[in-house]
Amino acid sequence: MKNMQDFHNWLSVREPLLLEQIRLRALTGVSRTRLAKVSNEAPWFIWDAPQSLSE
């Protein structure tokens, strides 16, 4: 995706939904406190971050 508008359009599609879209939509309803708490439980992918060869 080139920019946030493309991402928003992709996320706003009505049907059929991909599993990624369902999960990301669910995150929009999560409070910051809860999101911070669960983000410590698993690794997150950071866009444009260099990936190590071991991954």
N, CA, C and O atoms as CSV, one atom per row, in Angstrom:
chain,resi,resn,atom,element,x,y,z
A,1,MET,N,N,0.828,-1.168,0.000
A,1,MET,CA,C,0.000,0.000,0.000
A,1,MET,C,C,0.880,1.241,0.000
A,1,MET,O,O,1.887,1.306,0.705
A,2,LYS,N,N,0.495,2.199,-0.779
A,2,LYS,CA,C,1.326,3.383,-0.946
A,2,LYS,C,C,1.213,4.353,0.221
A,2,LYS,O,O,2.194,5.002,0.584
A,3,ASN,N,N,0.026,4.457,0.812
A,3,ASN,CA,C,-0.147,5.436,1.890
A,3,ASN,C,C,-1.299,5.021,2.810
A,3,ASN,O,O,-1.935,3.988,2.606
A,4,MET,N,N,-1.548,5.840,3.813
A,4,MET,CA,C,-2.593,5.522,4.789
A,4,MET,C,C,-3.984,5.525,4.160
A,4,MET,O,O,-4.859,4.783,4.605
A,5,GLN,N,N,-4.203,6.343,3.136
A,5,GLN,CA,C,-5.513,6.360,2.481
A,5,GLN,C,C,-5.780,5.022,1.804
A,5,GLN,O,O,-6.897,4.509,1.870
A,6,ASP,N,N,-4.767,4.450,1.154
A,6,ASP,CA,C,-4.910,3.122,0.555
A,6,ASP,C,C,-5.218,2.079,1.628
A,6,ASP,O,O,-6.060,1.203,1.434
A,7,PHE,N,N,-4.525,2.187,2.762
A,7,PHE,CA,C,-4.755,1.264,3.874
A,7,PHE,C,C,-6.185,1.406,4.390
A,7,PHE,O,O,-6.859,0.404,4.631
A,8,HIS,N,N,-6.647,2.633,4.560
A,8,HIS,CA,C,-8.008,2.878,5.034
A,8,HIS,C,C,-9.028,2.309,4.047
A,8,HIS,O,O,-9.997,1.672,4.458
A,9,ASN,N,N,-8.819,2.532,2.772
A,9,ASN,CA,C,-9.732,2.000,1.754
A,9,ASN,C,C,-9.749,0.473,1.791
A,9,ASN,O,O,-10.813,-0.138,1.687
A,10,TRP,N,N,-8.589,-0.136,1.937
A,10,TRP,CA,C,-8.492,-1.593,2.009
A,10,TRP,C,C,-9.218,-2.123,3.235
A,10,TRP,O,O,-9.900,-3.147,3.175
A,11,LEU,N,N,-9.064,-1.412,4.349
A,11,LEU,CA,C,-9.692,-1.844,5.590
A,11,LEU,C,C,-11.205,-1.601,5.580
A,11,LEU,O,O,-11.943,-2.265,6.309
A,12,SER,N,N,-11.667,-0.659,4.764
A,12,SER,CA,C,-13.081,-0.286,4.728
A,12,SER,C,C,-13.922,-1.108,3.755
A,12,SER,O,O,-15.132,-0.903,3.664
A,13,VAL,N,N,-13.310,-2.020,3.037
A,13,VAL,CA,C,-14.037,-2.853,2.081
A,13,VAL,C,C,-15.114,-3.634,2.816
A,13,VAL,O,O,-14.879,-4.121,3.922
A,14,ARG,N,N,-16.281,-3.758,2.219
A,14,ARG,CA,C,-17.383,-4.462,2.882
A,14,ARG,C,C,-17.235,-5.972,2.797
A,14,ARG,O,O,-17.265,-6.639,3.831
A,15,GLU,N,N,-17.079,-6.532,1.618
A,15,GLU,CA,C,-16.994,-7.994,1.472
A,15,GLU,C,C,-16.179,-8.335,0.241
A,15,GLU,O,O,-16.094,-7.496,-0.656
A,16,PRO,N,N,-15.602,-9.456,0.139
A,16,PRO,CA,C,-15.318,-10.413,1.211
A,16,PRO,C,C,-14.157,-9.909,2.044
A,16,PRO,O,O,-13.246,-9.266,1.522
A,17,LEU,N,N,-14.182,-10.193,3.317
A,17,LEU,CA,C,-13.115,-9.745,4.220
A,17,LEU,C,C,-12.037,-10.810,4.335
A,17,LEU,O,O,-12.323,-12.003,4.432
A,18,LEU,N,N,-10.812,-10.359,4.321
A,18,LEU,CA,C,-9.681,-11.239,4.590
A,18,LEU,C,C,-9.504,-11.334,6.095
A,18,LEU,O,O,-9.958,-10.459,6.833
A,19,LEU,N,N,-8.857,-12.375,6.549
A,19,LEU,CA,C,-8.609,-12.550,7.975
A,19,LEU,C,C,-7.856,-11.354,8.554
A,19,LEU,O,O,-8.136,-10.934,9.677
A,20,GLU,N,N,-6.906,-10.803,7.802
A,20,GLU,CA,C,-6.153,-9.647,8.261
A,20,GLU,C,C,-7.060,-8.439,8.472
A,20,GLU,O,O,-6.891,-7.691,9.435
A,21,GLN,N,N,-8.026,-8.249,7.568
A,21,GLN,CA,C,-8.950,-7.129,7.701
A,21,GLN,C,C,-9.830,-7.286,8.942
A,21,GLN,O,O,-10.085,-6.314,9.654
A,22,ILE,N,N,-10.282,-8.485,9.192
A,22,ILE,CA,C,-11.116,-8.747,10.371
A,22,ILE,C,C,-10.332,-8.430,11.638
A,22,ILE,O,O,-10.849,-7.778,12.546
A,23,ARG,N,N,-9.098,-8.888,11.699
A,23,ARG,CA,C,-8.275,-8.654,12.888
A,23,ARG,C,C,-7.945,-7.179,13.082
A,23,ARG,O,O,-8.009,-6.665,14.199
A,24,LEU,N,N,-7.595,-6.503,11.998
A,24,LEU,CA,C,-7.265,-5.086,12.121
A,24,LEU,C,C,-8.491,-4.257,12.489
A,24,LEU,O,O,-8.380,-3.296,13.251
A,25,ARG,N,N,-9.651,-4.614,11.960
A,25,ARG,CA,C,-10.878,-3.913,12.346
A,25,ARG,C,C,-11.155,-4.094,13.831
A,25,ARG,O,O,-11.585,-3.159,14.506
A,26,ALA,N,N,-10.911,-5.285,14.334
A,26,ALA,CA,C,-11.136,-5.544,15.757
A,26,ALA,C,C,-10.216,-4.671,16.613
A,26,ALA,O,O,-10.614,-4.228,17.690
A,27,LEU,N,N,-9.007,-4.424,16.152
A,27,LEU,CA,C,-8.077,-3.592,16.908
A,27,LEU,C,C,-8.553,-2.152,17.040
A,27,LEU,O,O,-8.186,-1.469,17.996
A,28,THR,N,N,-9.358,-1.682,16.102
A,28,THR,CA,C,-9.827,-0.298,16.172
A,28,THR,C,C,-10.772,-0.079,17.343
A,28,THR,O,O,-10.981,1.062,17.756
A,29,GLY,N,N,-11.350,-1.147,17.889
A,29,GLY,CA,C,-12.251,-1.018,19.021
A,29,GLY,C,C,-11.598,-1.277,20.364
A,29,GLY,O,O,-12.274,-1.268,21.393
A,30,VAL,N,N,-10.307,-1.505,20.371
A,30,VAL,CA,C,-9.584,-1.819,21.605
A,30,VAL,C,C,-9.052,-0.530,22.231
A,30,VAL,O,O,-8.548,0.343,21.523
A,31,SER,N,N,-9.161,-0.409,23.544
A,31,SER,CA,C,-8.640,0.775,24.230
A,31,SER,C,C,-7.112,0.789,24.172
A,31,SER,O,O,-6.478,-0.249,23.983
A,32,ARG,N,N,-6.539,1.964,24.335
A,32,ARG,CA,C,-5.075,2.082,24.333
A,32,ARG,C,C,-4.447,1.270,25.448
A,32,ARG,O,O,-3.386,0.672,25.275
A,33,THR,N,N,-5.117,1.254,26.606
A,33,THR,CA,C,-4.590,0.505,27.745
A,33,THR,C,C,-4.529,-0.978,27.423
A,33,THR,O,O,-3.511,-1.627,27.662
A,34,ARG,N,N,-5.610,-1.513,26.884
A,34,ARG,CA,C,-5.657,-2.943,26.542
A,34,ARG,C,C,-4.660,-3.263,25.430
A,34,ARG,O,O,-3.985,-4.291,25.482
A,35,LEU,N,N,-4.563,-2.409,24.444
A,35,LEU,CA,C,-3.623,-2.629,23.344
A,35,LEU,C,C,-2.184,-2.630,23.846
A,35,LEU,O,O,-1.376,-3.452,23.414
A,36,ALA,N,N,-1.864,-1.723,24.747
A,36,ALA,CA,C,-0.510,-1.690,25.318
A,36,ALA,C,C,-0.230,-2.965,26.105
A,36,ALA,O,O,0.881,-3.494,26.070
A,37,LYS,N,N,-1.235,-3.449,26.809
A,37,LYS,CA,C,-1.062,-4.658,27.608
A,37,LYS,C,C,-0.812,-5.880,26.718
A,37,LYS,O,O,0.103,-6.658,26.987
A,38,VAL,N,N,-1.607,-6.057,25.674
A,38,VAL,CA,C,-1.433,-7.233,24.822
A,38,VAL,C,C,-0.227,-7.110,23.910
A,38,VAL,O,O,0.305,-8.123,23.457
A,39,SER,N,N,0.217,-5.895,23.629
A,39,SER,CA,C,1.382,-5.734,22.756
A,39,SER,C,C,2.649,-6.248,23.420
A,39,SER,O,O,3.633,-6.531,22.737
A,40,ASN,N,N,2.639,-6.372,24.721
A,40,ASN,CA,C,3.787,-6.912,25.439
A,40,ASN,C,C,3.820,-8.435,25.408
A,40,ASN,O,O,4.824,-9.042,25.780
A,41,GLU,N,N,2.726,-9.056,24.965
A,41,GLU,CA,C,2.621,-10.509,24.989
A,41,GLU,C,C,3.178,-11.191,23.745
A,41,GLU,O,O,3.495,-12.380,23.784
A,42,ALA,N,N,3.299,-10.462,22.651
A,42,ALA,CA,C,3.764,-11.076,21.409
A,42,ALA,C,C,4.534,-10.042,20.591
A,42,ALA,O,O,4.305,-8.841,20.733
A,43,PRO,N,N,5.436,-10.501,19.744
A,43,PRO,CA,C,6.172,-9.544,18.906
A,43,PRO,C,C,5.268,-8.915,17.856
A,43,PRO,O,O,4.347,-9.559,17.354
A,44,TRP,N,N,5.530,-7.676,17.532
A,44,TRP,CA,C,4.774,-6.942,16.521
A,44,TRP,C,C,5.687,-6.630,15.350
A,44,TRP,O,O,6.882,-6.393,15.530
A,45,PHE,N,N,5.130,-6.629,14.165
A,45,PHE,CA,C,5.870,-6.238,12.973
A,45,PHE,C,C,5.801,-4.724,12.835
A,45,PHE,O,O,4.714,-4.148,12.858
A,46,ILE,N,N,6.947,-4.078,12.693
A,46,ILE,CA,C,6.995,-2.637,12.511
A,46,ILE,C,C,7.277,-2.354,11.044
A,46,ILE,O,O,8.294,-2.791,10.505
A,47,TRP,N,N,6.369,-1.619,10.397
A,47,TRP,CA,C,6.527,-1.325,8.970
A,47,TRP,C,C,7.836,-0.625,8.714
A,47,TRP,O,O,8.255,0.234,9.489
A,48,ASP,N,N,8.476,-0.987,7.638
A,48,ASP,CA,C,9.731,-0.397,7.161
A,48,ASP,C,C,10.912,-0.649,8.096
A,48,ASP,O,O,11.974,-0.050,7.923
A,49,ALA,N,N,10.744,-1.511,9.064
A,49,ALA,CA,C,11.874,-1.840,9.936
A,49,ALA,C,C,12.708,-2.922,9.265
A,49,ALA,O,O,12.153,-3.865,8.701
A,50,PRO,N,N,14.019,-2.803,9.316
A,50,PRO,CA,C,14.858,-3.839,8.715
A,50,PRO,C,C,14.652,-5.178,9.430
A,50,PRO,O,O,14.574,-5.228,10.658
A,51,GLN,N,N,14.566,-6.235,8.670
A,51,GLN,CA,C,14.360,-7.563,9.221
A,51,GLN,C,C,15.698,-8.302,9.276
A,51,GLN,O,O,16.505,-8.215,8.351
A,52,SER,N,N,15.919,-9.018,10.357
A,52,SER,CA,C,17.168,-9.773,10.465
A,52,SER,C,C,17.080,-11.027,9.605
A,52,SER,O,O,15.983,-11.476,9.274
A,53,LEU,N,N,18.200,-11.580,9.249
A,53,LEU,CA,C,18.234,-12.768,8.408
A,53,LEU,C,C,17.751,-14.016,9.156
A,53,LEU,O,O,17.353,-14.999,8.531
A,54,SER,N,N,17.785,-13.977,10.481
A,54,SER,CA,C,17.368,-15.152,11.256
A,54,SER,C,C,15.859,-15.329,11.292
A,54,SER,O,O,15.379,-16.390,11.689
A,55,GLU,N,N,15.094,-14.310,10.884
A,55,GLU,CA,C,13.638,-14.406,10.930
A,55,GLU,C,C,13.064,-15.112,9.740
A,55,GLU,O,O,11.847,-15.267,9.642
